[in-house]
Amino acid sequence: MLDYKFITENLHAVTGNIADRFMKADAEAVARLYVKRTELTTNLQGLQQKRNANADAMKGKLEQDVRNALIEEGKKLKEEIAAAESDLAAVETELLTEARKIPNMAHPDAPVGKEDKDNLEVKKSGTIPKFDFEPADHVQLGQDLDIIDFDAGTKVSGTKFYYLKNEGVYLELGLVRYALDILQNKGFTPFITPDIAREEILEGIGFNPRGAESNVYTLEGEDTCLVGTAEITLGGYYSNQILPREKLPLRMAGLSHCFRREAGAAGQFSKGLYRVHQFTKLEMFAYCLPEESDKFHEELRSIEEEIFEGLNIPFRVVDTCTGDLGAPAYRKWDLEAWMPGRNGGEYGEVTSTSNCTDYQARRLNIRFKDTDGKNKFVHMLNGTAIAVSRAIIAILENNQQADGTVRIPRALVPYCGFDIIRRK
């Protein structure tokens, strides 16, 4: 959430940012309500001062008619204060509701555009494989190698669910441990987080827990949801706390299941493991000083690149356009791996990392005590280390061989215990 005063004093820029992000929000309403809140607060404080003065006047020895007049004045002030508090509460509620619709300001260099085709490619890594045979997609490979079972997943749980089996199980566990070891060596504290979070935490992070547009599974009869990412649980870990300045930065690595409704997702781009209702993900999260968040954003991106370079997967990095950023993000890098079985061969997103500045911290009330003694909002960043299902796609499709087997990247062999997956 943006600061109310910032919105009011930078109305033109905030309105332009909303338009660039193709979102619906009313910055002018926020500015108007902010001014109204200030007026109502001043009025309430004036009434409270009169009440205090009235109470002080009652303490002395007074003529009865004077005392009676003060009593009547006190009753009137009490009613006026109650009405003023009610008016202020209503305006504050409306102000918060409207302000939460406004996205974070975008980085000045973020490309302006509506969808992923408007993203700006900034880097390529690795060599796209050339096959002397017709490469299969991961769905066919998973079936032929007997490591992924979509049919049983659909029968038992519904569409977009799946079973991993045989070497597929060790491949998932190996990917998690491979990435976790890299993060631990870089000073990240490892967590296994809950798979459920309160709605207030989701809203604080910037997720919409309810409504037709929501991508979140809510639990009936509970004010809780299944998490779509450990960003939610790691981001909520320090909610309503003041962190010591010397404790920053904090680097956290959270392993969780992720649950997403994926409403409306269909077609070739969502095939197989690419877009599913449940998957395993290792998430990076950082709390840092405001002046350091750009630096840490680059650090998270470099770690994502290191992980996929270690797996020998060709990829590119894109600077995400304004319309594809998501409300909390100031800037976002996407790492897209080459997937030979995707629409005849193309890049598909496997990780992303976002600098959310103080947008989430304001909503979750996470601050630090600065050297001037004032409490200020931390900056919060997140990044995917490994989204296992999409990493498996890239590994299977890039490392397939003419005989139908799949080679395991050398970095994963110690974690998996085998170097090739063969047909059963």
Summary of the structure (lengths in Angstrom):
residues: 424
radius of gyration: 26.9
end to end distance: 53.3
largest distance: 106.9
contacts: 1399
relative contact order: 0.15
helix: 44%
strand: 21%
